[in-house]
Amino acid sequence: MSFQIIKAQPSDYQHISQLCQTIYVEHFLYLWLEGGKDWYFNKVYRPDIILSEIQDTNSDYFLLQIEQQSVGYLKVNYVYNQQPDILEVERIYFHKAFAGKGLGKKLMNFAFDLARQLHKQSVILKAMDSSIDSIAFYHKMGFAQIGTYFLADFTLMKPEYRGMVVLEKKINDVV
């Protein structure tokens, strides 16, 4: 399977907004109480928000494409929590139909390479603590849990799904 990862441009913002929403629906509707998905989309995936994130010098979106079709994306922040030596993977998603094909590993390795190019010491990400398969994948990729986080302001999310784990990988570790 031939793929490419390309840096998103400001002109891609509407496409990315739609891609984000479509992929999110495939994976995460079970998290929300009534009205929660719409609240979250309005908070995170509106086209104007995506555009402002693309234009922000601290973040970039990268599109995962197969045969010129966007099937996933990666969003990184170049500074995490005011720590310039850490790259944050804020979002890493692809369509369910492409699960199990090694694309998650390709996106993570892309993030690791990006961190190395930028002389970062580590990569950090957060995952839902209920996402056992995702956490296992991150551990397999060399991440270690360094903390927890609770989505207290996400009142439309089912309470049992508001917990998150914080994971870190030192980028000089090779997978």
Secondary structure as the mmCIF struct_conf table of DSSP 4:
data_model
#
loop_
_struct_conf.conf_type_id
_struct_conf.id
_struct_conf.beg_label_comp_id
_struct_conf.beg_label_asym_id
_struct_conf.beg_label_seq_id
_struct_conf.end_label_comp_id
_struct_conf.end_label_asym_id
_struct_conf.end_label_seq_id
STRN STRN1 PHE A 3 LYS A 7
HELX_RH_3T_P HELX_RH_3T_P1 PRO A 10 ASP A 12
HELX_RH_AL_P HELX_RH_AL_P1 TYR A 13 PHE A 28
HELX_RH_3T_P HELX_RH_3T_P2 LEU A 29 LEU A 31
STRN STRN2 TRP A 32 TRP A 32
TURN_TY1_P TURN_TY1_P1 GLU A 34 GLY A 35
HELX_RH_AL_P HELX_RH_AL_P2 GLY A 36 TYR A 40
HELX_RH_PI_P HELX_RH_PI_P1 PHE A 41 TYR A 45
HELX_RH_AL_P HELX_RH_AL_P3 PRO A 47 GLN A 55
TURN_TY1_P TURN_TY1_P2 THR A 57 ASN A 58
STRN STRN3 SER A 59 ILE A 66
TURN_TY1_P TURN_TY1_P3 GLU A 67 GLN A 68
STRN STRN4 GLN A 69 ASN A 77
BEND BEND1 TYR A 78 VAL A 79
STRN STRN5 TYR A 80 TYR A 80
TURN_TY1_P TURN_TY1_P4 ASN A 81 GLN A 82
STRN STRN6 GLN A 83 GLN A 83
TURN_TY1_P TURN_TY1_P5 PRO A 84 ASP A 85
STRN STRN7 ILE A 86 PHE A 94
HELX_RH_3T_P HELX_RH_3T_P3 LYS A 96 PHE A 98
TURN_TY1_P TURN_TY1_P6 ALA A 99 GLY A 100
BEND BEND2 LYS A 101 GLY A 102
HELX_RH_AL_P HELX_RH_AL_P4 LEU A 103 GLN A 117
TURN_TY1_P TURN_TY1_P7 LEU A 118 HIS A 119
BEND BEND3 GLN A 121 GLN A 121
STRN STRN8 SER A 122 MET A 128
TURN_TY1_P TURN_TY1_P8 ASP A 129 SER A 130
HELX_RH_AL_P HELX_RH_AL_P5 ILE A 132 LYS A 140
TURN_TY1_P TURN_TY1_P9 MET A 141 GLY A 142
STRN STRN9 ALA A 144 PHE A 150
TURN_TY1_P TURN_TY1_P10 ALA A 152 ASP A 153
TURN_TY1_P TURN_TY1_P11 THR A 155 LEU A 156
STRN STRN10 MET A 157 MET A 157
HELX_RH_3T_P HELX_RH_3T_P4 PRO A 159 TYR A 161
STRN STRN11 GLY A 163 LYS A 170
TURN_TY1_P TURN_TY1_P12 ILE A 171 ASN A 172
BEND BEND4 ASP A 173 ASP A 173
#
